[in-house]
Amino acid sequence: MSNAHSIARDQLRAFVERIERLEEEKKTIADDIADVYGEAKAMGFDSKILKKVIALRKKDDQERMEEDLVLDTYLHALGMIEAPAEEQV
């Protein structure tokens, strides 16, 4: 086998091993997060709501406002809420 093939094989093996290590770290972190949600639930907190709070904190104010407006539009269209006050005029 040529030297170039040997180098490519070694690089490929290194990438695969790095990815495997990172995947294991990701699993460990996911398990840790699940443990924290479990602790919060044991203390009486709602884990579904905590997940929503975490997701909302990742968004800026403008993005949250736009999503809220679209959600309100959909809910109104389905008859689940009344139209906002400015639309009822």
Backbone atoms as SQL, in Angstrom:
CREATE TABLE atoms (id INTEGER PRIMARY KEY, chain TEXT, resi INTEGER, resn TEXT, atom TEXT, x REAL, y REAL, z REAL);
INSERT INTO atoms VALUES
  (1, 'A', 1, 'MET', 'N', 0.856, -1.173, 0.000),
  (2, 'A', 1, 'MET', 'CA', 0.000, 0.000, 0.000),
  (3, 'A', 1, 'MET', 'C', 0.897, 1.230, 0.000),
  (4, 'A', 2, 'SER', 'N', 0.489, 2.250, -0.755),
  (5, 'A', 2, 'SER', 'CA', 1.314, 3.445, -0.850),
  (6, 'A', 2, 'SER', 'C', 1.232, 4.259, 0.437),
  (7, 'A', 3, 'ASN', 'N', 2.201, 5.129, 0.576),
  (8, 'A', 3, 'ASN', 'CA', 2.264, 5.981, 1.760),
  (9, 'A', 3, 'ASN', 'C', 1.028, 6.884, 1.845),
  (10, 'A', 4, 'ALA', 'N', 0.529, 7.363, 0.687),
  (11, 'A', 4, 'ALA', 'CA', -0.652, 8.236, 0.660),
  (12, 'A', 4, 'ALA', 'C', -1.875, 7.486, 1.173),
  (13, 'A', 5, 'HIS', 'N', -2.023, 6.243, 0.763),
  (14, 'A', 5, 'HIS', 'CA', -3.161, 5.442, 1.233),
  (15, 'A', 5, 'HIS', 'C', -3.069, 5.194, 2.731),
  (16, 'A', 6, 'SER', 'N', -1.881, 4.959, 3.214),
  (17, 'A', 6, 'SER', 'CA', -1.675, 4.717, 4.635),
  (18, 'A', 6, 'SER', 'C', -2.029, 5.958, 5.447),
  (19, 'A', 7, 'ILE', 'N', -1.634, 7.122, 4.952),
  (20, 'A', 7, 'ILE', 'CA', -1.950, 8.382, 5.641),
  (21, 'A', 7, 'ILE', 'C', -3.455, 8.620, 5.641),
  (22, 'A', 8, 'ALA', 'N', -4.092, 8.402, 4.491),
  (23, 'A', 8, 'ALA', 'CA', -5.544, 8.590, 4.398),
  (24, 'A', 8, 'ALA', 'C', -6.270, 7.639, 5.342),
  (25, 'A', 9, 'ARG', 'N', -5.817, 6.368, 5.391),
  (26, 'A', 9, 'ARG', 'CA', -6.435, 5.392, 6.282),
  (27, 'A', 9, 'ARG', 'C', -6.300, 5.828, 7.741),
  (28, 'A', 10, 'ASP', 'N', -5.117, 6.314, 8.113),
  (29, 'A', 10, 'ASP', 'CA', -4.885, 6.771, 9.481),
  (30, 'A', 10, 'ASP', 'C', -5.744, 7.988, 9.815),
  (31, 'A', 11, 'GLN', 'N', -5.877, 8.908, 8.862),
  (32, 'A', 11, 'GLN', 'CA', -6.721, 10.082, 9.087),
  (33, 'A', 11, 'GLN', 'C', -8.177, 9.668, 9.264),
  (34, 'A', 12, 'LEU', 'N', -8.619, 8.753, 8.400),
  (35, 'A', 12, 'LEU', 'CA', -9.995, 8.268, 8.493),
  (36, 'A', 12, 'LEU', 'C', -10.247, 7.615, 9.843),
  (37, 'A', 13, 'ARG', 'N', -9.329, 6.762, 10.277),
  (38, 'A', 13, 'ARG', 'CA', -9.464, 6.096, 11.571),
  (39, 'A', 13, 'ARG', 'C', -9.515, 7.137, 12.697),
  (40, 'A', 14, 'ALA', 'N', -8.686, 8.168, 12.609),
  (41, 'A', 14, 'ALA', 'CA', -8.664, 9.217, 13.638),
  (42, 'A', 14, 'ALA', 'C', -10.002, 9.959, 13.685),
  (43, 'A', 15, 'PHE', 'N', -10.560, 10.268, 12.506),
  (44, 'A', 15, 'PHE', 'CA', -11.864, 10.947, 12.482),
  (45, 'A', 15, 'PHE', 'C', -12.945, 10.067, 13.094),
  (46, 'A', 16, 'VAL', 'N', -12.966, 8.801, 12.714),
  (47, 'A', 16, 'VAL', 'CA', -13.977, 7.880, 13.236),
  (48, 'A', 16, 'VAL', 'C', -13.852, 7.756, 14.751),
  (49, 'A', 17, 'GLU', 'N', -12.646, 7.627, 15.255),
  (50, 'A', 17, 'GLU', 'CA', -12.450, 7.500, 16.699),
  (51, 'A', 17, 'GLU', 'C', -12.842, 8.770, 17.434),
  (52, 'A', 18, 'ARG', 'N', -12.547, 9.941, 16.852),
  (53, 'A', 18, 'ARG', 'CA', -12.966, 11.202, 17.486),
  (54, 'A', 18, 'ARG', 'C', -14.480, 11.293, 17.543),
  (55, 'A', 19, 'ILE', 'N', -15.135, 10.943, 16.432),
  (56, 'A', 19, 'ILE', 'CA', -16.600, 10.996, 16.392),
  (57, 'A', 19, 'ILE', 'C', -17.189, 10.032, 17.410),
  (58, 'A', 20, 'GLU', 'N', -16.628, 8.845, 17.507),
  (59, 'A', 20, 'GLU', 'CA', -17.119, 7.872, 18.489),
  (60, 'A', 20, 'GLU', 'C', -16.979, 8.401, 19.915),
  (61, 'A', 21, 'ARG', 'N', -15.851, 9.034, 20.217),
  (62, 'A', 21, 'ARG', 'CA', -15.670, 9.611, 21.568),
  (63, 'A', 21, 'ARG', 'C', -16.678, 10.718, 21.827),
  (64, 'A', 22, 'LEU', 'N', -16.894, 11.577, 20.830),
  (65, 'A', 22, 'LEU', 'CA', -17.857, 12.667, 20.994),
  (66, 'A', 22, 'LEU', 'C', -19.279, 12.136, 21.153),
  (67, 'A', 23, 'GLU', 'N', -19.618, 11.092, 20.403),
  (68, 'A', 23, 'GLU', 'CA', -20.948, 10.485, 20.552),
  (69, 'A', 23, 'GLU', 'C', -21.141, 9.946, 21.964),
  (70, 'A', 24, 'GLU', 'N', -20.111, 9.343, 22.527),
  (71, 'A', 24, 'GLU', 'CA', -20.197, 8.834, 23.895),
  (72, 'A', 24, 'GLU', 'C', -20.359, 9.989, 24.891),
  (73, 'A', 25, 'GLU', 'N', -19.616, 11.073, 24.666),
  (74, 'A', 25, 'GLU', 'CA', -19.758, 12.250, 25.536),
  (75, 'A', 25, 'GLU', 'C', -21.160, 12.824, 25.430),
  (76, 'A', 26, 'LYS', 'N', -21.703, 12.850, 24.195),
  (77, 'A', 26, 'LYS', 'CA', -23.052, 13.368, 23.983),
  (78, 'A', 26, 'LYS', 'C', -24.069, 12.531, 24.754),
  (79, 'A', 27, 'LYS', 'N', -23.905, 11.212, 24.719),
  (80, 'A', 27, 'LYS', 'CA', -24.810, 10.328, 25.459),
  (81, 'A', 27, 'LYS', 'C', -24.703, 10.579, 26.957),
  (82, 'A', 28, 'THR', 'N', -23.489, 10.752, 27.445),
  (83, 'A', 28, 'THR', 'CA', -23.286, 11.022, 28.869),
  (84, 'A', 28, 'THR', 'C', -23.970, 12.321, 29.274),
  (85, 'A', 29, 'ILE', 'N', -23.811, 13.353, 28.449),
  (86, 'A', 29, 'ILE', 'CA', -24.444, 14.645, 28.739),
  (87, 'A', 29, 'ILE', 'C', -25.964, 14.518, 28.698),
  (88, 'A', 30, 'ALA', 'N', -26.489, 13.802, 27.706),
  (89, 'A', 30, 'ALA', 'CA', -27.942, 13.600, 27.614),
  (90, 'A', 30, 'ALA', 'C', -28.463, 12.876, 28.854),
  (91, 'A', 31, 'ASP', 'N', -27.706, 11.894, 29.326),
  (92, 'A', 31, 'ASP', 'CA', -28.102, 11.190, 30.548),
  (93, 'A', 31, 'ASP', 'C', -28.084, 12.137, 31.753),
  (94, 'A', 32, 'ASP', 'N', -27.077, 12.997, 31.821),
  (95, 'A', 32, 'ASP', 'CA', -26.992, 13.968, 32.918),
  (96, 'A', 32, 'ASP', 'C', -28.175, 14.928, 32.893),
  (97, 'A', 33, 'ILE', 'N', -28.540, 15.392, 31.699),
  (98, 'A', 33, 'ILE', 'CA', -29.686, 16.300, 31.568),
  (99, 'A', 33, 'ILE', 'C', -30.963, 15.592, 32.017),
  (100, 'A', 34, 'ALA', 'N', -31.135, 14.347, 31.607),
  (101, 'A', 34, 'ALA', 'CA', -32.315, 13.574, 32.027),
  (102, 'A', 34, 'ALA', 'C', -32.346, 13.435, 33.549),
  (103, 'A', 35, 'ASP', 'N', -31.189, 13.244, 34.159),
  (104, 'A', 35, 'ASP', 'CA', -31.125, 13.152, 35.618),
  (105, 'A', 35, 'ASP', 'C', -31.575, 14.459, 36.276),
  (106, 'A', 36, 'VAL', 'N', -31.165, 15.592, 35.711),
  (107, 'A', 36, 'VAL', 'CA', -31.556, 16.890, 36.276),
  (108, 'A', 36, 'VAL', 'C', -33.065, 17.090, 36.150),
  (109, 'A', 37, 'TYR', 'N', -33.624, 16.731, 34.984),
  (110, 'A', 37, 'TYR', 'CA', -35.086, 16.810, 34.840),
  (111, 'A', 37, 'TYR', 'C', -35.771, 15.905, 35.860),
  (112, 'A', 38, 'GLY', 'N', -35.221, 14.738, 36.090),
  (113, 'A', 38, 'GLY', 'CA', -35.781, 13.832, 37.094),
  (114, 'A', 38, 'GLY', 'C', -35.740, 14.430, 38.490),
  (115, 'A', 39, 'GLU', 'N', -34.628, 15.070, 38.824),
  (116, 'A', 39, 'GLU', 'CA', -34.518, 15.734, 40.130),
  (117, 'A', 39, 'GLU', 'C', -35.556, 16.840, 40.264),
  (118, 'A', 40, 'ALA', 'N', -35.703, 17.628, 39.191),
  (119, 'A', 40, 'ALA', 'CA', -36.680, 18.719, 39.226),
  (120, 'A', 40, 'ALA', 'C', -38.093, 18.165, 39.400),
  (121, 'A', 41, 'LYS', 'N', -38.388, 17.073, 38.692),
  (122, 'A', 41, 'LYS', 'CA', -39.712, 16.457, 38.812),
  (123, 'A', 41, 'LYS', 'C', -39.946, 15.946, 40.222),
  (124, 'A', 42, 'ALA', 'N', -38.918, 15.374, 40.819),
  (125, 'A', 42, 'ALA', 'CA', -39.038, 14.875, 42.190),
  (126, 'A', 42, 'ALA', 'C', -39.308, 16.012, 43.178),
  (127, 'A', 43, 'MET', 'N', -38.871, 17.221, 42.822),
  (128, 'A', 43, 'MET', 'CA', -39.096, 18.385, 43.677),
  (129, 'A', 43, 'MET', 'C', -40.434, 19.064, 43.374),
  (130, 'A', 44, 'GLY', 'N', -41.219, 18.479, 42.435),
  (131, 'A', 44, 'GLY', 'CA', -42.550, 19.005, 42.147),
  (132, 'A', 44, 'GLY', 'C', -42.648, 19.882, 40.915),
  (133, 'A', 45, 'PHE', 'N', -41.569, 20.028, 40.165),
  (134, 'A', 45, 'PHE', 'CA', -41.612, 20.841, 38.951),
  (135, 'A', 45, 'PHE', 'C', -42.076, 19.996, 37.777),
  (136, 'A', 46, 'ASP', 'N', -42.753, 20.623, 36.822),
  (137, 'A', 46, 'ASP', 'CA', -43.259, 19.950, 35.629),
  (138, 'A', 46, 'ASP', 'C', -42.157, 19.940, 34.571),
  (139, 'A', 47, 'SER', 'N', -41.668, 18.753, 34.216),
  (140, 'A', 47, 'SER', 'CA', -40.534, 18.663, 33.300),
  (141, 'A', 47, 'SER', 'C', -40.888, 19.128, 31.887),
  (142, 'A', 48, 'LYS', 'N', -42.130, 18.930, 31.446),
  (143, 'A', 48, 'LYS', 'CA', -42.529, 19.421, 30.125),
  (144, 'A', 48, 'LYS', 'C', -42.430, 20.942, 30.065),
  (145, 'A', 49, 'ILE', 'N', -42.889, 21.584, 31.129),
  (146, 'A', 49, 'ILE', 'CA', -42.844, 23.049, 31.169),
  (147, 'A', 49, 'ILE', 'C', -41.397, 23.519, 31.266),
  (148, 'A', 50, 'LEU', 'N', -40.582, 22.823, 32.039),
  (149, 'A', 50, 'LEU', 'CA', -39.158, 23.183, 32.110),
  (150, 'A', 50, 'LEU', 'C', -38.511, 23.128, 30.731),
  (151, 'A', 51, 'LYS', 'N', -38.844, 22.108, 29.952),
  (152, 'A', 51, 'LYS', 'CA', -38.290, 21.996, 28.600),
  (153, 'A', 51, 'LYS', 'C', -38.732, 23.157, 27.727),
  (154, 'A', 52, 'LYS', 'N', -39.990, 23.581, 27.891),
  (155, 'A', 52, 'LYS', 'CA', -40.479, 24.740, 27.132),
  (156, 'A', 52, 'LYS', 'C', -39.754, 26.006, 27.554),
  (157, 'A', 53, 'VAL', 'N', -39.533, 26.159, 28.862),
  (158, 'A', 53, 'VAL', 'CA', -38.816, 27.342, 29.364),
  (159, 'A', 53, 'VAL', 'C', -37.403, 27.375, 28.787),
  (160, 'A', 54, 'ILE', 'N', -36.735, 26.229, 28.773),
  (161, 'A', 54, 'ILE', 'CA', -35.381, 26.145, 28.226),
  (162, 'A', 54, 'ILE', 'C', -35.397, 26.552, 26.759),
  (163, 'A', 55, 'ALA', 'N', -36.367, 26.037, 25.992),
  (164, 'A', 55, 'ALA', 'CA', -36.466, 26.369, 24.568),
  (165, 'A', 55, 'ALA', 'C', -36.721, 27.860, 24.378),
  (166, 'A', 56, 'LEU', 'N', -37.599, 28.442, 25.204),
  (167, 'A', 56, 'LEU', 'CA', -37.902, 29.872, 25.084),
  (168, 'A', 56, 'LEU', 'C', -36.689, 30.733, 25.408),
  (169, 'A', 57, 'ARG', 'N', -35.901, 30.318, 26.386),
  (170, 'A', 57, 'ARG', 'CA', -34.723, 31.102, 26.770),
  (171, 'A', 57, 'ARG', 'C', -33.661, 31.116, 25.675),
  (172, 'A', 58, 'LYS', 'N', -33.726, 30.165, 24.761),
  (173, 'A', 58, 'LYS', 'CA', -32.769, 30.126, 23.651),
  (174, 'A', 58, 'LYS', 'C', -33.121, 31.134, 22.553),
  (175, 'A', 59, 'LYS', 'N', -34.353, 31.639, 22.580),
  (176, 'A', 59, 'LYS', 'CA', -34.840, 32.536, 21.530),
  (177, 'A', 59, 'LYS', 'C', -34.788, 33.989, 21.996),
  (178, 'A', 60, 'ASP', 'N', -34.608, 34.885, 21.042),
  (179, 'A', 60, 'ASP', 'CA', -34.642, 36.298, 21.411),
  (180, 'A', 60, 'ASP', 'C', -36.096, 36.775, 21.456),
  (181, 'A', 61, 'ASP', 'N', -36.290, 37.980, 21.984),
  (182, 'A', 61, 'ASP', 'CA', -37.648, 38.516, 22.169),
  (183, 'A', 61, 'ASP', 'C', -38.421, 38.581, 20.858),
  (184, 'A', 62, 'GLN', 'N', -37.770, 39.021, 19.796),
  (185, 'A', 62, 'GLN', 'CA', -38.440, 39.168, 18.503),
  (186, 'A', 62, 'GLN', 'C', -38.931, 37.819, 17.982),
  (187, 'A', 63, 'GLU', 'N', -38.098, 36.811, 18.080),
  (188, 'A', 63, 'GLU', 'CA', -38.474, 35.478, 17.611),
  (189, 'A', 63, 'GLU', 'C', -39.651, 34.932, 18.408),
  (190, 'A', 64, 'ARG', 'N', -39.635, 35.140, 19.727),
  (191, 'A', 64, 'ARG', 'CA', -40.744, 34.682, 20.566),
  (192, 'A', 64, 'ARG', 'C', -42.040, 35.402, 20.207),
  (193, 'A', 65, 'MET', 'N', -41.958, 36.724, 19.986),
  (194, 'A', 65, 'MET', 'CA', -43.149, 37.496, 19.630),
  (195, 'A', 65, 'MET', 'C', -43.740, 37.012, 18.310),
  (196, 'A', 66, 'GLU', 'N', -42.887, 36.771, 17.327),
  (197, 'A', 66, 'GLU', 'CA', -43.373, 36.294, 16.024),
  (198, 'A', 66, 'GLU', 'C', -44.045, 34.936, 16.158),
  (199, 'A', 67, 'GLU', 'N', -43.450, 34.030, 16.924),
  (200, 'A', 67, 'GLU', 'CA', -44.061, 32.707, 17.124),
  (201, 'A', 67, 'GLU', 'C', -45.392, 32.815, 17.855),
  (202, 'A', 68, 'ASP', 'N', -45.457, 33.702, 18.845),
  (203, 'A', 68, 'ASP', 'CA', -46.708, 33.890, 19.582),
  (204, 'A', 68, 'ASP', 'C', -47.810, 34.412, 18.668),
  (205, 'A', 69, 'LEU', 'N', -47.462, 35.337, 17.767),
  (206, 'A', 69, 'LEU', 'CA', -48.456, 35.878, 16.841),
  (207, 'A', 69, 'LEU', 'C', -48.970, 34.806, 15.891),
  (208, 'A', 70, 'VAL', 'N', -48.077, 33.989, 15.370),
  (209, 'A', 70, 'VAL', 'CA', -48.490, 32.911, 14.471),
  (210, 'A', 70, 'VAL', 'C', -49.345, 31.899, 15.232),
  (211, 'A', 71, 'LEU', 'N', -48.930, 31.543, 16.452),
  (212, 'A', 71, 'LEU', 'CA', -49.710, 30.611, 17.265),
  (213, 'A', 71, 'LEU', 'C', -51.112, 31.162, 17.512),
  (214, 'A', 72, 'ASP', 'N', -51.213, 32.434, 17.902),
  (215, 'A', 72, 'ASP', 'CA', -52.518, 33.052, 18.140),
  (216, 'A', 72, 'ASP', 'C', -53.376, 33.028, 16.876),
  (217, 'A', 73, 'THR', 'N', -52.765, 33.284, 15.728),
  (218, 'A', 73, 'THR', 'CA', -53.493, 33.259, 14.457),
  (219, 'A', 73, 'THR', 'C', -54.070, 31.873, 14.193),
  (220, 'A', 74, 'TYR', 'N', -53.242, 30.840, 14.394),
  (221, 'A', 74, 'TYR', 'CA', -53.704, 29.472, 14.179),
  (222, 'A', 74, 'TYR', 'C', -54.803, 29.099, 15.171),
  (223, 'A', 75, 'LEU', 'N', -54.606, 29.426, 16.444),
  (224, 'A', 75, 'LEU', 'CA', -55.609, 29.090, 17.458),
  (225, 'A', 75, 'LEU', 'C', -56.928, 29.804, 17.182),
  (226, 'A', 76, 'HIS', 'N', -56.857, 31.050, 16.755),
  (227, 'A', 76, 'HIS', 'CA', -58.072, 31.792, 16.416),
  (228, 'A', 76, 'HIS', 'C', -58.762, 31.147, 15.211),
  (229, 'A', 77, 'ALA', 'N', -57.988, 30.789, 14.192),
  (230, 'A', 77, 'ALA', 'CA', -58.559, 30.165, 12.996),
  (231, 'A', 77, 'ALA', 'C', -59.268, 28.853, 13.334),
  (232, 'A', 78, 'LEU', 'N', -58.785, 28.164, 14.349),
  (233, 'A', 78, 'LEU', 'CA', -59.402, 26.898, 14.769),
  (234, 'A', 78, 'LEU', 'C', -60.510, 27.094, 15.798),
  (235, 'A', 79, 'GLY', 'N', -60.779, 28.357, 16.161),
  (236, 'A', 79, 'GLY', 'CA', -61.836, 28.645, 17.123),
  (237, 'A', 79, 'GLY', 'C', -61.459, 28.319, 18.550),
  (238, 'A', 80, 'MET', 'N', -60.182, 28.219, 18.815),
  (239, 'A', 80, 'MET', 'CA', -59.729, 27.856, 20.163),
  (240, 'A', 80, 'MET', 'C', -59.552, 29.073, 21.065),
  (241, 'A', 81, 'ILE', 'N', -59.420, 30.249, 20.478),
  (242, 'A', 81, 'ILE', 'CA', -59.329, 31.504, 21.228),
  (243, 'A', 81, 'ILE', 'C', -60.094, 32.582, 20.476),
  (244, 'A', 82, 'GLU', 'N', -60.442, 33.654, 21.201),
  (245, 'A', 82, 'GLU', 'CA', -61.071, 34.796, 20.546),
  (246, 'A', 82, 'GLU', 'C', -60.021, 35.611, 19.843),
  (247, 'A', 83, 'ALA', 'N', -60.458, 36.407, 18.891),
  (248, 'A', 83, 'ALA', 'CA', -59.531, 37.269, 18.150),
  (249, 'A', 83, 'ALA', 'C', -58.934, 38.293, 19.106),
  (250, 'A', 84, 'PRO', 'N', -57.701, 38.708, 18.871),
  (251, 'A', 84, 'PRO', 'CA', -57.117, 39.769, 19.689),
  (252, 'A', 84, 'PRO', 'C', -57.979, 41.024, 19.612),
  (253, 'A', 85, 'ALA', 'N', -57.928, 41.865, 20.641),
  (254, 'A', 85, 'ALA', 'CA', -58.798, 43.040, 20.750),
  (255, 'A', 85, 'ALA', 'C', -58.729, 43.930, 19.517),
  (256, 'A', 86, 'GLU', 'N', -57.541, 44.143, 18.944),
  (257, 'A', 86, 'GLU', 'CA', -57.427, 45.037, 17.783),
  (258, 'A', 86, 'GLU', 'C', -58.128, 44.480, 16.542),
  (259, 'A', 87, 'GLU', 'N', -58.351, 43.169, 16.463),
  (260, 'A', 87, 'GLU', 'CA', -59.024, 42.579, 15.323),
  (261, 'A', 87, 'GLU', 'C', -60.542, 42.585, 15.501),
  (262, 'A', 88, 'GLN', 'N', -61.042, 42.758, 16.725),
  (263, 'A', 88, 'GLN', 'CA', -62.479, 42.702, 16.977),
  (264, 'A', 88, 'GLN', 'C', -63.175, 44.005, 16.678),
  (265, 'A', 89, 'VAL', 'N', -62.468, 45.037, 16.307),
  (266, 'A', 89, 'VAL', 'CA', -63.058, 46.352, 16.052),
  (267, 'A', 89, 'VAL', 'C', -63.790, 46.396, 14.757);
